[in-house]
Amino acid sequence: MQRETELAFIKLHILHHAAKEEVYGAGLMEELARHGYRIGAGVMYPALAKMEKQDLISCRTENVGGKQRKYYRITENGRHLLAEMKTKVEELHEELNEE
């Protein structure tokens, strides 16, 4: 259950960062590690593929050092979902911090 919940937060992080700039898997894993998430390629890349299939992010491929790197950017559907979830996260945060 904890991993499932963390994955939801990871996806929100991905949308947040993809809204600011293009992102790629290894860079996202580093960024998420700064927030305490231990996530490997076996979780990151399937999550990105699923989010792309759901039209939350779009992908373009570029050759970097002889290897193909996929860059992701948020889509309009992703922006709508991020805005909706941001409101819900803010409401939850307020409730969790009530005394």
Biopython code that builds the backbone (N, CA, C, O; Angstrom):
import numpy as np
from Bio.PDB.StructureBuilder import StructureBuilder

atoms = [
    (1, "MET", "N", (0.821, -1.199, 0.000)),
    (1, "MET", "CA", (0.000, 0.000, 0.000)),
    (1, "MET", "C", (0.864, 1.262, 0.000)),
    (1, "MET", "O", (0.554, 2.228, -0.697)),
    (2, "GLN", "N", (1.951, 1.255, 0.782)),
    (2, "GLN", "CA", (2.815, 2.424, 0.843)),
    (2, "GLN", "C", (3.407, 2.728, -0.532)),
    (2, "GLN", "O", (3.452, 3.885, -0.948)),
    (3, "ARG", "N", (3.860, 1.692, -1.234)),
    (3, "ARG", "CA", (4.480, 1.895, -2.548)),
    (3, "ARG", "C", (3.471, 2.469, -3.548)),
    (3, "ARG", "O", (3.810, 3.328, -4.362)),
    (4, "GLU", "N", (2.246, 1.990, -3.477)),
    (4, "GLU", "CA", (1.186, 2.476, -4.360)),
    (4, "GLU", "C", (0.912, 3.962, -4.113)),
    (4, "GLU", "O", (0.734, 4.732, -5.057)),
    (5, "THR", "N", (0.881, 4.352, -2.848)),
    (5, "THR", "CA", (0.656, 5.747, -2.493)),
    (5, "THR", "C", (1.837, 6.606, -2.930)),
    (5, "THR", "O", (1.652, 7.696, -3.471)),
    (6, "GLU", "N", (3.057, 6.110, -2.693)),
    (6, "GLU", "CA", (4.246, 6.840, -3.124)),
    (6, "GLU", "C", (4.254, 7.030, -4.637)),
    (6, "GLU", "O", (4.664, 8.082, -5.126)),
    (7, "LEU", "N", (3.809, 6.028, -5.375)),
    (7, "LEU", "CA", (3.789, 6.134, -6.832)),
    (7, "LEU", "C", (2.861, 7.262, -7.285)),
    (7, "LEU", "O", (3.149, 7.944, -8.268)),
    (8, "ALA", "N", (1.767, 7.458, -6.585)),
    (8, "ALA", "CA", (0.867, 8.568, -6.909)),
    (8, "ALA", "C", (1.581, 9.903, -6.703)),
    (8, "ALA", "O", (1.457, 10.804, -7.532)),
    (9, "PHE", "N", (2.323, 10.035, -5.610)),
    (9, "PHE", "CA", (3.085, 11.264, -5.368)),
    (9, "PHE", "C", (4.200, 11.430, -6.398)),
    (9, "PHE", "O", (4.474, 12.545, -6.841)),
    (10, "ILE", "N", (4.835, 10.340, -6.774)),
    (10, "ILE", "CA", (5.884, 10.385, -7.794)),
    (10, "ILE", "C", (5.317, 10.914, -9.104)),
    (10, "ILE", "O", (5.946, 11.742, -9.762)),
    (11, "LYS", "N", (4.148, 10.449, -9.481)),
    (11, "LYS", "CA", (3.524, 10.906, -10.722)),
    (11, "LYS", "C", (3.183, 12.391, -10.656)),
    (11, "LYS", "O", (3.292, 13.094, -11.660)),
    (12, "LEU", "N", (2.776, 12.869, -9.496)),
    (12, "LEU", "CA", (2.519, 14.306, -9.343)),
    (12, "LEU", "C", (3.819, 15.097, -9.481)),
    (12, "LEU", "O", (3.838, 16.162, -10.098)),
    (13, "HIS", "N", (4.901, 14.577, -8.909)),
    (13, "HIS", "CA", (6.213, 15.218, -9.069)),
    (13, "HIS", "C", (6.589, 15.280, -10.551)),
    (13, "HIS", "O", (7.063, 16.309, -11.034)),
    (14, "ILE", "N", (6.378, 14.190, -11.257)),
    (14, "ILE", "CA", (6.714, 14.148, -12.687)),
    (14, "ILE", "C", (5.929, 15.224, -13.431)),
    (14, "ILE", "O", (6.501, 15.975, -14.221)),
    (15, "LEU", "N", (4.629, 15.301, -13.185)),
    (15, "LEU", "CA", (3.814, 16.316, -13.845)),
    (15, "LEU", "C", (4.292, 17.726, -13.487)),
    (15, "LEU", "O", (4.385, 18.595, -14.354)),
    (16, "HIS", "N", (4.587, 17.938, -12.230)),
    (16, "HIS", "CA", (5.052, 19.252, -11.773)),
    (16, "HIS", "C", (6.325, 19.669, -12.510)),
    (16, "HIS", "O", (6.417, 20.785, -13.021)),
    (17, "HIS", "N", (7.291, 18.777, -12.561)),
    (17, "HIS", "CA", (8.570, 19.114, -13.202)),
    (17, "HIS", "C", (8.435, 19.194, -14.724)),
    (17, "HIS", "O", (9.079, 20.026, -15.363)),
    (18, "ALA", "N", (7.601, 18.334, -15.300)),
    (18, "ALA", "CA", (7.395, 18.358, -16.752)),
    (18, "ALA", "C", (6.630, 19.605, -17.185)),
    (18, "ALA", "O", (6.671, 19.980, -18.357)),
    (19, "ALA", "N", (5.940, 20.243, -16.259)),
    (19, "ALA", "CA", (5.257, 21.505, -16.562)),
    (19, "ALA", "C", (6.249, 22.661, -16.606)),
    (19, "ALA", "O", (6.022, 23.654, -17.296)),
    (20, "LYS", "N", (7.348, 22.529, -15.868)),
    (20, "LYS", "CA", (8.349, 23.592, -15.809)),
    (20, "LYS", "C", (9.330, 23.531, -16.972)),
    (20, "LYS", "O", (9.725, 24.559, -17.521)),
    (21, "GLU", "N", (9.722, 22.293, -17.346)),
    (21, "GLU", "CA", (10.728, 22.105, -18.388)),
    (21, "GLU", "C", (10.696, 20.659, -18.858)),
    (21, "GLU", "O", (10.050, 19.809, -18.245)),
    (22, "GLU", "N", (11.398, 20.391, -19.949)),
    (22, "GLU", "CA", (11.503, 19.002, -20.403)),
    (22, "GLU", "C", (12.292, 18.214, -19.362)),
    (22, "GLU", "O", (13.249, 18.714, -18.771)),
    (23, "VAL", "N", (11.870, 16.983, -19.155)),
    (23, "VAL", "CA", (12.520, 16.118, -18.173)),
    (23, "VAL", "C", (12.842, 14.782, -18.821)),
    (23, "VAL", "O", (12.279, 14.438, -19.860)),
    (24, "TYR", "N", (13.747, 14.030, -18.209)),
    (24, "TYR", "CA", (14.064, 12.685, -18.676)),
    (24, "TYR", "C", (14.206, 11.777, -17.462)),
    (24, "TYR", "O", (14.404, 12.244, -16.341)),
    (25, "GLY", "N", (14.103, 10.481, -17.701)),
    (25, "GLY", "CA", (14.007, 9.502, -16.626)),
    (25, "GLY", "C", (15.089, 9.582, -15.568)),
    (25, "GLY", "O", (14.783, 9.675, -14.379)),
    (26, "ALA", "N", (16.368, 9.547, -15.983)),
    (26, "ALA", "CA", (17.465, 9.551, -15.013)),
    (26, "ALA", "C", (17.472, 10.852, -14.207)),
    (26, "ALA", "O", (17.732, 10.839, -13.004)),
    (27, "GLY", "N", (17.186, 11.961, -14.868)),
    (27, "GLY", "CA", (17.132, 13.240, -14.160)),
    (27, "GLY", "C", (16.005, 13.272, -13.148)),
    (27, "GLY", "O", (16.166, 13.813, -12.054)),
    (28, "LEU", "N", (14.875, 12.703, -13.500)),
    (28, "LEU", "CA", (13.756, 12.629, -12.564)),
    (28, "LEU", "C", (14.085, 11.746, -11.368)),
    (28, "LEU", "O", (13.708, 12.058, -10.239)),
    (29, "MET", "N", (14.790, 10.642, -11.617)),
    (29, "MET", "CA", (15.151, 9.758, -10.505)),
    (29, "MET", "C", (16.059, 10.490, -9.517)),
    (29, "MET", "O", (15.922, 10.316, -8.307)),
    (30, "GLU", "N", (16.983, 11.305, -10.023)),
    (30, "GLU", "CA", (17.850, 12.104, -9.153)),
    (30, "GLU", "C", (17.041, 13.126, -8.366)),
    (30, "GLU", "O", (17.235, 13.280, -7.160)),
    (31, "GLU", "N", (16.144, 13.816, -9.040)),
    (31, "GLU", "CA", (15.310, 14.821, -8.379)),
    (31, "GLU", "C", (14.444, 14.173, -7.305)),
    (31, "GLU", "O", (14.336, 14.700, -6.198)),
    (32, "LEU", "N", (13.835, 13.049, -7.615)),
    (32, "LEU", "CA", (12.981, 12.362, -6.641)),
    (32, "LEU", "C", (13.783, 11.860, -5.445)),
    (32, "LEU", "O", (13.271, 11.835, -4.326)),
    (33, "ALA", "N", (15.023, 11.465, -5.665)),
    (33, "ALA", "CA", (15.879, 11.026, -4.558)),
    (33, "ALA", "C", (16.104, 12.171, -3.571)),
    (33, "ALA", "O", (16.223, 11.943, -2.367)),
    (34, "ARG", "N", (16.162, 13.393, -4.080)),
    (34, "ARG", "CA", (16.311, 14.557, -3.191)),
    (34, "ARG", "C", (15.103, 14.717, -2.274)),
    (34, "ARG", "O", (15.203, 15.340, -1.217)),
    (35, "HIS", "N", (13.971, 14.161, -2.672)),
    (35, "HIS", "CA", (12.745, 14.229, -1.875)),
    (35, "HIS", "C", (12.510, 12.950, -1.062)),
    (35, "HIS", "O", (11.456, 12.780, -0.449)),
    (36, "GLY", "N", (13.491, 12.068, -1.065)),
    (36, "GLY", "CA", (13.407, 10.867, -0.245)),
    (36, "GLY", "C", (12.815, 9.647, -0.926)),
    (36, "GLY", "O", (12.596, 8.625, -0.275)),
    (37, "TYR", "N", (12.554, 9.731, -2.221)),
    (37, "TYR", "CA", (12.013, 8.586, -2.943)),
    (37, "TYR", "C", (13.170, 7.768, -3.507)),
    (37, "TYR", "O", (14.062, 8.313, -4.157)),
    (38, "ARG", "N", (13.156, 6.475, -3.262)),
    (38, "ARG", "CA", (14.141, 5.555, -3.844)),
    (38, "ARG", "C", (13.447, 4.836, -4.977)),
    (38, "ARG", "O", (12.690, 3.891, -4.756)),
    (39, "ILE", "N", (13.706, 5.281, -6.186)),
    (39, "ILE", "CA", (13.004, 4.744, -7.346)),
    (39, "ILE", "C", (14.027, 4.375, -8.409)),
    (39, "ILE", "O", (14.918, 5.160, -8.732)),
    (40, "GLY", "N", (13.889, 3.189, -8.938)),
    (40, "GLY", "CA", (14.794, 2.710, -9.972)),
    (40, "GLY", "C", (14.163, 2.776, -11.348)),
    (40, "GLY", "O", (13.004, 3.158, -11.510)),
    (41, "ALA", "N", (14.953, 2.396, -12.325)),
    (41, "ALA", "CA", (14.508, 2.425, -13.721)),
    (41, "ALA", "C", (13.292, 1.515, -13.938)),
    (41, "ALA", "O", (12.435, 1.817, -14.768)),
    (42, "GLY", "N", (13.216, 0.412, -13.200)),
    (42, "GLY", "CA", (12.115, -0.525, -13.348)),
    (42, "GLY", "C", (10.768, 0.033, -12.915)),
    (42, "GLY", "O", (9.722, -0.527, -13.244)),
    (43, "VAL", "N", (10.794, 1.131, -12.179)),
    (43, "VAL", "CA", (9.567, 1.814, -11.779)),
    (43, "VAL", "C", (9.383, 3.082, -12.617)),
    (43, "VAL", "O", (8.284, 3.380, -13.085)),
    (44, "MET", "N", (10.485, 3.825, -12.798)),
    (44, "MET", "CA", (10.395, 5.121, -13.487)),
    (44, "MET", "C", (9.919, 4.990, -14.930)),
    (44, "MET", "O", (8.967, 5.660, -15.333)),
    (45, "TYR", "N", (10.571, 4.136, -15.706)),
    (45, "TYR", "CA", (10.252, 4.097, -17.130)),
    (45, "TYR", "C", (8.862, 3.525, -17.433)),
    (45, "TYR", "O", (8.195, 4.020, -18.341)),
    (46, "PRO", "N", (8.408, 2.510, -16.711)),
    (46, "PRO", "CA", (7.017, 2.090, -16.913)),
    (46, "PRO", "C", (6.008, 3.178, -16.510)),
    (46, "PRO", "O", (4.960, 3.314, -17.142)),
    (47, "ALA", "N", (6.320, 3.948, -15.466)),
    (47, "ALA", "CA", (5.428, 5.036, -15.056)),
    (47, "ALA", "C", (5.361, 6.103, -16.138)),
    (47, "ALA", "O", (4.281, 6.599, -16.459)),
    (48, "LEU", "N", (6.520, 6.460, -16.707)),
    (48, "LEU", "CA", (6.543, 7.445, -17.783)),
    (48, "LEU", "C", (5.769, 6.946, -19.001)),
    (48, "LEU", "O", (5.015, 7.701, -19.614)),
    (49, "ALA", "N", (5.958, 5.679, -19.347)),
    (49, "ALA", "CA", (5.254, 5.109, -20.507)),
    (49, "ALA", "C", (3.740, 5.118, -20.283)),
    (49, "ALA", "O", (2.971, 5.420, -21.196)),
    (50, "LYS", "N", (3.327, 4.786, -19.072)),
    (50, "LYS", "CA", (1.892, 4.780, -18.765)),
    (50, "LYS", "C", (1.329, 6.193, -18.812)),
    (50, "LYS", "O", (0.233, 6.404, -19.331)),
    (51, "MET", "N", (2.062, 7.159, -18.278)),
    (51, "MET", "CA", (1.604, 8.543, -18.293)),
    (51, "MET", "C", (1.536, 9.081, -19.722)),
    (51, "MET", "O", (0.655, 9.876, -20.052)),
    (52, "GLU", "N", (2.467, 8.645, -20.560)),
    (52, "GLU", "CA", (2.420, 9.048, -21.967)),
    (52, "GLU", "C", (1.196, 8.435, -22.655)),
    (52, "GLU", "O", (0.504, 9.107, -23.420)),
    (53, "LYS", "N", (0.940, 7.168, -22.377)),
    (53, "LYS", "CA", (-0.221, 6.481, -22.960)),
    (53, "LYS", "C", (-1.529, 7.147, -22.512)),
    (53, "LYS", "O", (-2.504, 7.168, -23.263)),
    (54, "GLN", "N", (-1.546, 7.682, -21.303)),
    (54, "GLN", "CA", (-2.728, 8.358, -20.774)),
    (54, "GLN", "C", (-2.812, 9.817, -21.240)),
    (54, "GLN", "O", (-3.720, 10.544, -20.838)),
    (55, "ASP", "N", (-1.882, 10.238, -22.075)),
    (55, "ASP", "CA", (-1.824, 11.603, -22.613)),
    (55, "ASP", "C", (-1.639, 12.651, -21.522)),
    (55, "ASP", "O", (-2.199, 13.744, -21.603)),
    (56, "LEU", "N", (-0.851, 12.316, -20.502)),
    (56, "LEU", "CA", (-0.510, 13.280, -19.457)),
    (56, "LEU", "C", (0.814, 13.965, -19.763)),
    (56, "LEU", "O", (1.045, 15.108, -19.369)),
    (57, "ILE", "N", (1.678, 13.246, -20.472)),
    (57, "ILE", "CA", (2.955, 13.784, -20.916)),
    (57, "ILE", "C", (3.182, 13.366, -22.363)),
    (57, "ILE", "O", (2.634, 12.366, -22.827)),
    (58, "SER", "N", (3.995, 14.144, -23.065)),
    (58, "SER", "CA", (4.383, 13.779, -24.428)),
    (58, "SER", "C", (5.883, 13.526, -24.429)),
    (58, "SER", "O", (6.594, 13.943, -23.515)),
    (59, "CYS", "N", (6.354, 12.845, -25.456)),
    (59, "CYS", "CA", (7.741, 12.410, -25.494)),
    (59, "CYS", "C", (8.379, 12.768, -26.827)),
    (59, "CYS", "O", (7.744, 12.696, -27.879)),
    (60, "ARG", "N", (9.636, 13.153, -26.762)),
    (60, "ARG", "CA", (10.443, 13.288, -27.967)),
    (60, "ARG", "C", (11.785, 12.612, -27.682)),
    (60, "ARG", "O", (12.235, 12.580, -26.537)),
    (61, "THR", "N", (12.409, 12.083, -28.704)),
    (61, "THR", "CA", (13.668, 11.353, -28.552)),
    (61, "THR", "C", (14.791, 12.156, -29.176)),
    (61, "THR", "O", (14.631, 12.762, -30.235)),
    (62, "GLU", "N", (15.938, 12.149, -28.496)),
    (62, "GLU", "CA", (17.118, 12.856, -28.983)),
    (62, "GLU", "C", (18.340, 11.973, -28.766)),
    (62, "GLU", "O", (18.418, 11.233, -27.786)),
    (63, "ASN", "N", (19.284, 12.059, -29.684)),
    (63, "ASN", "CA", (20.531, 11.319, -29.550)),
    (63, "ASN", "C", (21.469, 12.114, -28.646)),
    (63, "ASN", "O", (21.828, 13.247, -28.966)),
    (64, "VAL", "N", (21.866, 11.525, -27.518)),
    (64, "VAL", "CA", (22.765, 12.174, -26.563)),
    (64, "VAL", "C", (23.933, 11.230, -26.307)),
    (64, "VAL", "O", (23.766, 10.177, -25.692)),
    (65, "GLY", "N", (25.101, 11.606, -26.776)),
    (65, "GLY", "CA", (26.292, 10.766, -26.562)),
    (65, "GLY", "C", (26.163, 9.397, -27.186)),
    (65, "GLY", "O", (26.658, 8.414, -26.633)),
    (66, "GLY", "N", (25.506, 9.316, -28.330)),
    (66, "GLY", "CA", (25.354, 8.044, -29.012)),
    (66, "GLY", "C", (24.204, 7.193, -28.500)),
    (66, "GLY", "O", (23.978, 6.091, -28.999)),
    (67, "LYS", "N", (23.477, 7.694, -27.509)),
    (67, "LYS", "CA", (22.337, 6.952, -26.956)),
    (67, "LYS", "C", (21.075, 7.770, -27.158)),
    (67, "LYS", "O", (21.109, 9.000, -27.201)),
    (68, "GLN", "N", (19.958, 7.061, -27.282)),
    (68, "GLN", "CA", (18.664, 7.720, -27.419)),
    (68, "GLN", "C", (18.160, 8.113, -26.025)),
    (68, "GLN", "O", (18.072, 7.274, -25.128)),
    (69, "ARG", "N", (17.837, 9.378, -25.859)),
    (69, "ARG", "CA", (17.263, 9.840, -24.599)),
    (69, "ARG", "C", (15.869, 10.374, -24.895)),
    (69, "ARG", "O", (15.665, 11.132, -25.843)),
    (70, "LYS", "N", (14.919, 9.967, -24.069)),
    (70, "LYS", "CA", (13.547, 10.432, -24.213)),
    (70, "LYS", "C", (13.325, 11.611, -23.270)),
    (70, "LYS", "O", (13.603, 11.537, -22.073)),
    (71, "TYR", "N", (12.819, 12.691, -23.841)),
    (71, "TYR", "CA", (12.472, 13.886, -23.080)),
    (71, "TYR", "C", (10.959, 14.004, -23.014)),
    (71, "TYR", "O", (10.259, 13.778, -24.001)),
    (72, "TYR", "N", (10.468, 14.361, -21.835)),
    (72, "TYR", "CA", (9.027, 14.425, -21.600)),
    (72, "TYR", "C", (8.613, 15.832, -21.220)),
    (72, "TYR", "O", (9.347, 16.568, -20.559)),
    (73, "ARG", "N", (7.410, 16.184, -21.658)),
    (73, "ARG", "CA", (6.809, 17.486, -21.370)),
    (73, "ARG", "C", (5.336, 17.236, -21.049)),
    (73, "ARG", "O", (4.725, 16.313, -21.588)),
    (74, "ILE", "N", (4.786, 18.041, -20.193)),
    (74, "ILE", "CA", (3.380, 17.886, -19.816)),
    (74, "ILE", "C", (2.481, 18.243, -21.009)),
    (74, "ILE", "O", (2.814, 19.115, -21.812)),
    (75, "THR", "N", (1.354, 17.564, -21.107)),
    (75, "THR", "CA", (0.352, 17.867, -22.135)),
    (75, "THR", "C", (-0.748, 18.728, -21.509)),
    (75, "THR", "O", (-0.736, 18.991, -20.307)),
    (76, "GLU", "N", (-1.681, 19.154, -22.330)),
    (76, "GLU", "CA", (-2.809, 19.938, -21.814)),
    (76, "GLU", "C", (-3.623, 19.100, -20.820)),
    (76, "GLU", "O", (-4.062, 19.614, -19.791)),
    (77, "ASN", "N", (-3.826, 17.814, -21.125)),
    (77, "ASN", "CA", (-4.526, 16.926, -20.183)),
    (77, "ASN", "C", (-3.759, 16.822, -18.867)),
    (77, "ASN", "O", (-4.353, 16.821, -17.788)),
    (78, "GLY", "N", (-2.446, 16.735, -18.967)),
    (78, "GLY", "CA", (-1.614, 16.677, -17.770)),
    (78, "GLY", "C", (-1.719, 17.950, -16.950)),
    (78, "GLY", "O", (-1.751, 17.899, -15.720)),
    (79, "ARG", "N", (-1.773, 19.098, -17.628)),
    (79, "ARG", "CA", (-1.915, 20.390, -16.916)),
    (79, "ARG", "C", (-3.240, 20.445, -16.156)),
    (79, "ARG", "O", (-3.290, 20.910, -15.017)),
    (80, "HIS", "N", (-4.301, 19.973, -16.783)),
    (80, "HIS", "CA", (-5.614, 19.966, -16.113)),
    (80, "HIS", "C", (-5.581, 19.063, -14.881)),
    (80, "HIS", "O", (-6.056, 19.442, -13.810)),
    (81, "LEU", "N", (-5.019, 17.871, -15.045)),
    (81, "LEU", "CA", (-4.939, 16.947, -13.912)),
    (81, "LEU", "C", (-4.067, 17.523, -12.799)),
    (81, "LEU", "O", (-4.428, 17.436, -11.625)),
    (82, "LEU", "N", (-2.922, 18.111, -13.155)),
    (82, "LEU", "CA", (-2.032, 18.686, -12.144)),
    (82, "LEU", "C", (-2.736, 19.797, -11.371)),
    (82, "LEU", "O", (-2.610, 19.874, -10.149)),
    (83, "ALA", "N", (-3.467, 20.650, -12.063)),
    (83, "ALA", "CA", (-4.187, 21.736, -11.392)),
    (83, "ALA", "C", (-5.242, 21.185, -10.426)),
    (83, "ALA", "O", (-5.395, 21.679, -9.309)),
    (84, "GLU", "N", (-5.957, 20.166, -10.870)),
    (84, "GLU", "CA", (-6.977, 19.552, -10.021)),
    (84, "GLU", "C", (-6.348, 18.890, -8.798)),
    (84, "GLU", "O", (-6.845, 19.039, -7.682)),
    (85, "MET", "N", (-5.269, 18.169, -9.006)),
    (85, "MET", "CA", (-4.612, 17.483, -7.897)),
    (85, "MET", "C", (-3.937, 18.463, -6.942)),
    (85, "MET", "O", (-3.871, 18.217, -5.737)),
    (86, "LYS", "N", (-3.435, 19.573, -7.481)),
    (86, "LYS", "CA", (-2.814, 20.582, -6.622)),
    (86, "LYS", "C", (-3.821, 21.109, -5.616)),
    (86, "LYS", "O", (-3.504, 21.261, -4.436)),
    (87, "THR", "N", (-5.030, 21.386, -6.073)),
    (87, "THR", "CA", (-6.086, 21.851, -5.183)),
    (87, "THR", "C", (-6.385, 20.809, -4.115)),
    (87, "THR", "O", (-6.532, 21.141, -2.939)),
    (88, "LYS", "N", (-6.473, 19.559, -4.524)),
    (88, "LYS", "CA", (-6.782, 18.487, -3.567)),
    (88, "LYS", "C", (-5.649, 18.271, -2.571)),
    (88, "LYS", "O", (-5.896, 18.018, -1.391)),
    (89, "VAL", "N", (-4.411, 18.371, -3.043)),
    (89, "VAL", "CA", (-3.255, 18.216, -2.143)),
    (89, "VAL", "C", (-3.225, 19.366, -1.137)),
    (89, "VAL", "O", (-2.944, 19.150, 0.042)),
    (90, "GLU", "N", (-3.511, 20.581, -1.594)),
    (90, "GLU", "CA", (-3.534, 21.724, -0.678)),
    (90, "GLU", "C", (-4.608, 21.549, 0.389)),
    (90, "GLU", "O", (-4.372, 21.841, 1.561)),
    (91, "GLU", "N", (-5.779, 21.077, -0.009)),
    (91, "GLU", "CA", (-6.851, 20.838, 0.954)),
    (91, "GLU", "C", (-6.454, 19.759, 1.960)),
    (91, "GLU", "O", (-6.694, 19.900, 3.159)),
    (92, "LEU", "N", (-5.853, 18.694, 1.469)),
    (92, "LEU", "CA", (-5.404, 17.615, 2.354)),
    (92, "LEU", "C", (-4.330, 18.123, 3.309)),
    (92, "LEU", "O", (-4.349, 17.799, 4.496)),
    (93, "HIS", "N", (-3.406, 18.907, 2.801)),
    (93, "HIS", "CA", (-2.336, 19.465, 3.633)),
    (93, "HIS", "C", (-2.926, 20.292, 4.775)),
    (93, "HIS", "O", (-2.488, 20.184, 5.920)),
    (94, "GLU", "N", (-3.909, 21.106, 4.458)),
    (94, "GLU", "CA", (-4.559, 21.921, 5.499)),
    (94, "GLU", "C", (-5.215, 21.030, 6.551)),
    (94, "GLU", "O", (-5.082, 21.283, 7.748)),
    (95, "GLU", "N", (-5.918, 19.995, 6.114)),
    (95, "GLU", "CA", (-6.579, 19.095, 7.063)),
    (95, "GLU", "C", (-5.573, 18.349, 7.930)),
    (95, "GLU", "O", (-5.781, 18.186, 9.132)),
    (96, "LEU", "N", (-4.490, 17.899, 7.319)),
    (96, "LEU", "CA", (-3.471, 17.161, 8.082)),
    (96, "LEU", "C", (-2.790, 18.016, 9.127)),
    (96, "LEU", "O", (-2.290, 17.506, 10.129)),
    (97, "ASN", "N", (-2.768, 19.326, 8.891)),
    (97, "ASN", "CA", (-2.079, 20.228, 9.811)),
    (97, "ASN", "C", (-3.002, 20.986, 10.732)),
    (97, "ASN", "O", (-2.565, 21.896, 11.437)),
    (98, "GLU", "N", (-4.294, 20.622, 10.739)),
    (98, "GLU", "CA", (-5.211, 21.230, 11.705)),
    (98, "GLU", "C", (-4.870, 20.727, 13.097)),
    (98, "GLU", "O", (-4.402, 19.602, 13.273)),
    (99, "GLU", "N", (-5.104, 21.554, 14.052)),
    (99, "GLU", "CA", (-4.809, 21.146, 15.436)),
    (99, "GLU", "C", (-6.052, 20.721, 16.160)),
    (99, "GLU", "O", (-5.988, 20.347, 17.331)),
]
sb = StructureBuilder()
sb.init_structure("model")
sb.init_model(0)
sb.init_chain("A")
sb.init_seg("    ")
for serial, (resi, resn, name, xyz) in enumerate(atoms, 1):
    if name == "N":
        sb.init_residue(resn, " ", resi, " ")
    sb.init_atom(name, np.array(xyz, "f"), 0.0, 1.0, " ", f" {name:<3s}", serial, name[0])
structure = sb.get_structure()
